[in-house]
Amino acid sequence: MKLRARLTAVAVAATVAAILITVATAYRSVSPLIADQVDRGLADRADMVLALLDAGAPIPARPDMTEQLLLPDGTVKPLTPGRNLLPVNDSDRAVARAGAGSAETDVDVADVPHGVLTKARPGGGALMVGQNYAEVDRIDNEFLWRTAWITLAAVVVAALISWLAIGRILRPMRRLADAARRITTTRDLATVLPEAGRDEVGELTRSFHAMLAALRFSRAQQHRLVEDAGHELRTPLTSVRGSAELLQRARGKLGPADEAQVLTTLVQEAKALDALVGELVELATDQHTAETPAALDLPEIAEDCARRFRRRTGRTITLHVEDPAPVTARPQAVARCIDNLLDNATKYSPLDTGIDIHLTGARLAVLDHGPGIDPTAQRAVFDRFYRADRTRATPGSGLGLAIVHDIITAHSGTVFAADRPGGGAEVGFELPGEP
């Protein structure tokens, strides 16, 4: 309501300003025309009276006009009986003495403003014609009052029309605000938003639709992550609990070999839990989005990752680079992707085989000599907690490639996985290169 009132006030103010400018312009244009008309009326009246005097004809009286003769000696002879004499000044006497020229002046006669024209009469003397300005002032005042009433009526009409029009314009925004309040109160992301039009409010509504769709997708992913995480955490926790209960029941009765095996299981499952929790936290918090994108050297990052894995695993990791393309991305996030790809390759490759990294343009692929990827699972390997049947015995959380997928798609890139010719798998990503 406050916005509607403010917009209505702005519209009314603009209307008033436009009307005032129009009135002022019109008044300034009309006022000189009225003055010219008055002057022309005085001149015409003087010419007519002079002609009638020369012809000896009677002079018809006008209620707003006063005529008198000014003789050369300064004597005044009234021509309009019953009227007050017009004041005579030096300019008027000079015209009468000379018998040539004219003079104009404004005087008050009985406190009534008059315009006076003194015009020389052939043969000597002068004719003085006075125009009563009361009628002119009445017309002028009437013009101003009518303009004021018209302005007031226009303002009222403009306010009413603006109020109704702005209310109609803001109605979709109010419906959108009501829907937003319902979503805030109920947390129901399935709330139906008003239909989007083709104007700016419709564009705002479409943006809200897109935002709600993103929120619904994010909530669905969170629910799925929680469900999958609960399922995946249950297996190592069950193993840890079983081993701990076995040690509790045995109370030192297990043999050294059995006790060592139970403790080894506990350590391995604890490490698996630690890795799983870390990856779950990274997936849930989207830590890679907090990093600022920058121009990076993909070959250099790939070589750094390969160097770390050579030291850690003792494996042969070879980097092949061909026509590298400049890329703008989050350096640590991209390095995490390469680490996950290398970790995936080292887990599934025999110890006596090497791993190759092929970098062409902005496309990076890690090739191993493992069991390969079934063609029907080449998209599923990037799903969270996905484990193929042939690799279920291999330790891992099933989140490494899911993290790669999330990071690369956040960079508007693509991921891929395929069987390697000659055995093994080829898994990688491609980032959008710069022109």
C-alpha positions in Angstrom: 0.0 0.0 0.0 2.8 2.4 0.8 4.4 1.8 -2.6 1.0 2.3 -4.3 0.6 5.6 -2.4 4.1 6.8 -3.3 3.7 5.9 -7.0 0.3 7.7 -7.0 1.9 10.8 -5.4 4.6 10.8 -8.0 2.1 10.5 -10.9 -0.1 13.3 -9.4 2.9 15.5 -8.9 4.0 14.9 -12.5 0.4 15.7 -13.7 0.3 18.9 -11.6 3.7 20.0 -12.9 2.6 19.4 -16.5 -0.7 21.3 -15.9 1.1 24.3 -14.2 3.6 24.5 -17.0 0.8 24.4 -19.6 -1.2 27.1 -17.7 1.7 29.4 -17.2 2.7 29.0 -20.9 -1.0 29.7 -21.9 -1.3 32.7 -19.6 1.9 34.2 -20.9 0.7 33.7 -24.4 -2.9 35.0 -23.8 -2.0 38.0 -21.7 -0.1 39.9 -24.5 -2.9 39.1 -26.9 -5.5 40.7 -24.5 -3.2 43.8 -24.1 -2.9 44.1 -27.9 -6.6 43.7 -28.3 -7.2 46.5 -25.7 -4.7 48.8 -27.5 -6.3 48.0 -30.9 -9.7 48.7 -29.5 -8.6 52.1 -28.1 -7.1 53.0 -31.5 -10.2 51.9 -33.4 -12.5 53.8 -31.0 -10.4 57.0 -31.3 -10.4 56.8 -35.1 -14.2 56.3 -35.1 -14.9 59.2 -32.7 -12.7 61.5 -34.7 -14.5 60.6 -37.9 -17.9 61.2 -36.3 -16.8 64.5 -34.9 -15.6 65.7 -38.3 -19.0 64.6 -39.8 -21.0 66.2 -37.0 -22.6 62.9 -36.2 -23.6 61.8 -32.7 -21.2 59.6 -30.9 -22.7 56.3 -29.6 -21.8 55.7 -26.0 -20.0 52.6 -24.8 -20.2 51.6 -21.1 -16.5 50.8 -20.9 -15.3 53.8 -22.8 -14.9 57.5 -21.9 -14.2 60.2 -24.5 -13.2 63.8 -24.1 -11.7 66.6 -26.2 -8.5 68.4 -25.0 -8.3 71.8 -26.5 -4.9 73.4 -27.4 -5.2 75.7 -24.4 -5.6 72.7 -22.1 -9.3 73.0 -21.6 -11.2 69.7 -21.4 -14.5 69.2 -23.1 -16.4 66.0 -22.2 -18.0 64.0 -24.9 -19.6 61.3 -22.7 -22.1 62.9 -20.3 -22.2 61.5 -16.8 -18.7 60.1 -16.8 -15.7 61.2 -14.7 -13.1 63.3 -16.6 -9.9 61.6 -17.6 -6.8 63.0 -15.9 -4.6 65.1 -18.2 -0.8 65.1 -18.1 1.9 67.0 -19.8 2.2 64.4 -22.6 -1.5 64.9 -23.4 -1.2 68.7 -23.4 1.9 68.5 -25.7 -0.1 66.5 -28.2 -3.0 68.9 -28.0 -0.8 72.0 -28.5 1.1 70.4 -31.4 -2.0 69.0 -33.1 0.0 66.0 -34.1 1.2 62.6 -32.6 -0.3 60.5 -29.8 0.3 59.4 -26.3 -0.6 56.4 -24.2 -0.8 56.1 -20.4 -2.5 54.1 -17.6 -4.4 56.1 -15.0 -7.0 55.5 -12.2 -10.4 57.1 -12.6 -12.5 56.9 -9.4 -10.1 54.1 -8.2 -10.8 52.2 -11.4 -7.8 51.5 -13.7 -8.1 52.9 -17.2 -5.9 52.8 -20.3 -5.9 56.2 -22.0 -5.0 57.0 -25.7 -4.5 60.7 -26.6 -4.6 61.2 -30.4 -4.1 64.6 -32.1 -7.2 66.0 -33.9 -6.7 67.7 -37.3 -7.1 71.4 -36.9 -5.8 71.5 -33.3 -6.4 69.9 -30.0 -6.6 66.2 -29.2 -9.1 63.4 -28.5 -8.7 61.4 -25.3 -10.3 57.9 -25.2 -10.2 55.9 -21.9 -10.8 52.2 -21.7 -12.2 50.8 -18.4 -9.9 47.9 -17.4 -12.4 46.4 -15.0 -13.8 44.1 -17.7 -10.3 43.1 -18.7 -9.4 42.3 -15.1 -12.6 40.3 -14.8 -11.7 38.3 -17.8 -8.2 37.8 -16.6 -9.4 36.7 -13.1 -12.1 34.5 -14.6 -9.4 32.8 -16.8 -7.2 32.2 -13.7 -10.1 30.8 -11.6 -11.4 28.6 -14.3 -7.8 27.3 -14.8 -7.5 26.7 -11.1 -10.7 24.7 -11.0 -9.8 22.7 -14.2 -6.4 22.0 -12.6 -8.0 20.8 -9.4 -10.4 18.6 -11.3 -7.5 17.2 -13.4 -5.5 16.5 -10.3 -8.4 14.6 -8.7 -9.0 12.6 -11.9 -5.3 12.0 -12.3 -5.0 10.8 -8.7 -8.0 8.5 -9.2 -6.8 7.1 -12.5 -3.2 6.7 -11.1 -4.5 4.9 -8.0 -6.5 2.4 -10.0 -3.9 1.9 -12.7 -1.0 1.5 -10.2 -3.1 -0.9 -8.2 -3.7 -2.9 -11.3 0.0 -2.9 -12.1 1.0 -3.8 -8.6 -1.6 -6.6 -8.2 0.7 -9.3 -9.6 3.5 -8.1 -7.3 1.2 -8.4 -4.3 0.2 -11.9 -5.3 3.9 -12.7 -5.8 4.7 -11.2 -2.3 1.8 -13.2 -0.8 3.2 -16.4 -2.3 6.7 -15.6 -1.0 5.3 -15.0 2.5 3.5 -18.4 2.3 6.7 -20.1 1.3 8.6 -18.4 4.1 5.9 -19.4 6.6 5.2 -22.9 5.5 8.6 -23.8 3.9 6.4 -25.4 1.1 8.5 -25.0 -2.1 5.6 -26.5 -4.1 3.6 -23.3 -3.6 2.1 -22.2 -6.9 3.2 -18.7 -8.0 1.0 -16.4 -10.0 1.0 -16.6 -13.7 3.8 -14.7 -15.3 3.0 -12.0 -17.8 5.1 -10.3 -20.5 6.1 -7.3 -18.5 8.8 -6.7 -15.9 6.6 -8.2 -13.1 6.3 -11.3 -15.3 10.1 -11.4 -15.7 10.4 -11.2 -11.9 7.8 -14.0 -11.5 9.8 -16.2 -14.0 12.9 -15.5 -11.9 11.1 -16.6 -8.8 10.0 -19.8 -10.6 13.6 -20.5 -11.6 14.7 -19.9 -8.0 12.1 -22.2 -6.6 12.9 -24.9 -9.1 16.6 -24.6 -8.0 15.6 -24.7 -4.3 13.4 -27.8 -4.9 16.2 -29.5 -6.8 18.7 -28.6 -4.0 16.3 -29.9 -1.4 15.7 -33.1 -3.3 19.5 -33.6 -3.6 19.9 -33.0 0.1 17.2 -35.5 1.0 18.8 -38.0 -1.4 22.3 -37.3 0.1 21.0 -37.8 3.6 19.3 -41.1 2.7 22.3 -42.4 0.7 24.7 -41.3 3.4 22.7 -43.0 6.1 22.7 -46.2 4.0 26.4 -46.0 3.3 27.4 -45.1 6.8 25.5 -48.0 8.2 27.8 -50.7 6.7 31.1 -49.4 8.2 29.4 -48.6 11.5 28.0 -52.1 11.7 31.4 -53.5 11.1 33.0 -51.2 13.7 30.2 -52.1 16.2 30.6 -55.8 15.5 34.3 -55.7 16.0 34.0 -53.7 19.2 31.4 -56.0 20.6 33.6 -59.0 19.8 36.5 -57.5 21.7 34.2 -56.6 24.6 32.9 -60.2 24.8 36.3 -61.8 24.4 37.8 -59.8 27.2 41.4 -60.8 26.3 40.5 -64.4 25.4 41.2 -63.9 21.6 44.4 -65.1 20.3 47.0 -62.6 19.1 46.3 -63.2 15.4 42.5 -62.9 15.8 42.9 -59.8 18.0 45.2 -58.2 15.4 42.7 -59.0 12.7 39.8 -57.4 14.6 41.9 -54.3 15.4 42.9 -54.1 11.7 39.3 -54.2 10.7 38.5 -51.4 13.2 41.3 -49.2 11.9 40.3 -49.8 8.3 36.6 -49.1 8.9 37.5 -46.0 11.0 39.6 -44.7 8.1 36.8 -45.4 5.6 34.4 -43.6 7.9 36.7 -40.6 8.2 37.1 -40.4 4.4 33.4 -40.9 3.8 32.4 -38.1 6.4 35.0 -35.7 4.8 33.5 -36.3 1.3 30.0 -36.0 2.6 30.8 -32.6 4.2 32.4 -31.4 1.0 29.3 -32.5 -1.0 26.9 -31.0 1.4 28.6 -27.6 1.8 29.8 -27.1 -1.8 33.1 -25.9 -0.6 34.4 -25.5 -4.2 32.0 -22.7 -4.9 33.7 -20.4 -2.3 36.9 -20.2 -4.3 37.4 -17.3 -6.7 37.9 -18.4 -10.4 41.2 -17.5 -11.9 43.2 -18.1 -15.1 45.0 -21.4 -14.5 47.6 -23.6 -16.3 46.0 -27.0 -16.6 49.3 -28.8 -17.5 51.0 -27.4 -14.4 48.1 -28.4 -12.1 47.9 -31.9 -13.7 51.7 -32.3 -13.2 51.5 -31.2 -9.6 48.8 -33.8 -8.9 50.7 -36.5 -10.7 53.8 -35.7 -8.7 52.0 -36.1 -5.4 50.5 -39.4 -6.5 53.9 -40.7 -7.7 55.3 -40.0 -4.2 52.3 -41.4 -2.4 51.8 -44.6 -4.4 55.1 -45.2 -6.2 53.1 -45.7 -9.4 54.2 -44.6 -12.9 52.0 -41.7 -13.9 52.7 -40.1 -17.3 51.3 -36.7 -18.4 50.7 -36.2 -22.2 49.9 -32.6 -23.2 48.8 -31.5 -26.7 47.7 -27.9 -27.5 46.7 -26.8 -24.0 43.9 -24.2 -23.9 43.7 -21.3 -21.5 41.0 -21.9 -18.8 39.4 -19.8 -16.1 38.3 -21.9 -13.2 38.8 -22.5 -9.4 42.3 -23.9 -9.1 41.9 -25.9 -5.9 38.6 -27.3 -7.1 40.1 -28.4 -10.4 43.1 -29.9 -8.6 40.6 -31.9 -6.4 39.0 -33.2 -9.5 42.3 -34.5 -10.9 43.2 -36.0 -7.5 39.9 -37.9 -7.4 40.4 -39.2 -11.0 43.9 -40.3 -10.1 42.7 -41.9 -6.8 40.0 -43.7 -8.7 42.6 -45.0 -11.3 45.1 -46.2 -8.7 42.4 -48.1 -6.8 41.3 -50.1 -9.8 44.6 -50.5 -11.7 47.0 -53.4 -10.9 50.1 -52.3 -9.0 52.5 -53.2 -11.9 50.6 -50.9 -14.4 51.0 -47.3 -15.1 48.5 -44.5 -15.4 48.3 -41.9 -18.2 46.9 -38.4 -18.1 46.0 -37.0 -21.6 45.4 -33.3 -21.8 44.2 -31.9 -25.1 43.0 -28.3 -25.2 40.8 -28.1 -22.1 39.9 -31.8 -22.1 41.7 -33.9 -19.4 41.3 -37.7 -19.3 42.9 -40.2 -16.9 43.5 -43.7 -18.4 44.1 -46.8 -16.3 44.4 -50.6 -16.8 41.6 -51.7 -14.4 38.5 -53.7 -15.1 36.9 -51.0 -17.2 33.4 -49.6 -17.1 30.3 -51.3 -18.4 28.7 -49.3 -21.2 25.4 -49.2 -19.3 27.1 -47.6 -16.3 29.2 -44.9 -18.0 26.8 -42.2 -16.7 26.0 -43.8 -13.4 29.6 -43.8 -12.2 29.2 -40.1 -11.5 26.2 -40.7 -9.2 26.7 -40.5 -5.5 27.5 -43.8 -3.8 27.4 -45.7 -7.1 29.5 -48.9 -7.0 29.6 -51.3 -9.9 29.2 -55.0 -9.2 32.7 -55.8 -10.4 34.3 -53.2 -8.1 32.3 -53.6 -4.9 35.2 -55.4 -3.2 37.5 -52.4 -3.8 37.6 -49.9 -0.8 35.9 -46.6 -1.5 32.9 -44.4 -0.8 31.5 -44.0 -4.2 31.7 -40.2 -3.9 34.9 -39.3 -5.7 33.5 -39.1 -9.2 30.3 -37.5 -7.9 32.4 -34.6 -6.5 34.2 -34.4 -9.9 30.8 -34.1 -11.6 29.5 -31.4 -9.2 32.6 -29.3 -9.5 32.9 -29.5 -13.3 29.2 -28.9 -14.0 29.5 -25.8 -11.7 32.1 -24.6 -14.1 29.8 -25.3 -17.1 31.9 -28.2 -18.1 31.2 -31.8 -18.9 32.4 -35.2 -17.5 32.8 -38.5 -19.4 33.7 -42.1 -18.8 34.4 -44.9 -21.3 36.2 -48.2 -21.7 39.8 -47.8 -22.8 40.9 -49.6 -26.0 43.0 -52.5 -24.9 41.5 -52.7 -21.4 40.9 -50.3 -18.6 38.9 -47.1 -18.2 39.1 -43.5 -19.5 37.5 -41.0 -17.1 37.8 -37.3 -17.3 36.3 -33.9 -17.8 36.3 -31.0 -20.3 36.2 -27.3 -19.3 34.9 -24.5 -21.5 38.1 -23.0 -23.0 38.6 -19.3 -23.5 38.5 -17.8 -27.0 
